[in-house]
Amino acid sequence: MKLFLDSADTDSVISRFKTGLISGVTTNPTLIFKSGEHPQDVYWDLIKAGIKDVSMEVVGDNEEDLFARAMGHVKTYGEHATIKVPCSVDGLRVCKRLSDLNVRVNVTLIFSASQAILASLAGATYISPFIGRMDDNSLDGMKLINDIKNVGVSAKILAASIRDPQSVSTAFALGADICTVPIGVFDKMYKHVLTDKGIEQFNKDAS
Ligand code: E4P
């Protein structure tokens, strides 16, 4: 069971990473765009802070484009780079080529068990089912986690597109190996009204 942060807001990520509870970071082009930073700056800031597993998404018009960009990241960031490719034909071909070179690959945008099977057969280290986006579209994200777990894929199930703390515990209970969570969800995982009330009472009684 591992927690990743799903964010390109480097200051926020680094402060939470210092808790020692975070094992990696996932980014995507939208998160990087929202951060207002260049992708290279985001990746280097995370790596320099000691984060050993950073998912870096590649985009491209075809397999060769994707592969060339992926290899650029591998050359620049070495073992810190996990290459994120979409679950498309080109993406899966690139996944197979990279995994044959022992490069970690995160196959993203997974919405069915059959996609998870293909990504796993292509040698993906991680497969990322998007729970929240399924639920947003009246599909059942948690059922997908359960289905993938029941198939018995060799890739690690990295539950993504998580919107709330309850989804984290449900995803782990259904067999996710890793949950990648936005900063806000991570912060909420600490919180319980009864914990706050208990601390307040104990502090009062101790003084
Ligand atoms: C996963 O790797 C993605 O970056 C992310 O979880 C997508 O989440 P969203 O559906 O909230 O954009």
Boltz pocket constraint, residues with backbone or C-beta under 6 A from the ligand:
constraints:
  - pocket:
      binder: B
      contacts: [[A, 6], [A, 26], [A, 27], [A, 28], [A, 108], [A, 128], [A, 130], [A, 132], [A, 133], [A, 160], [A, 161], [A, 162], [A, 180]]
      max_distance: 6.0
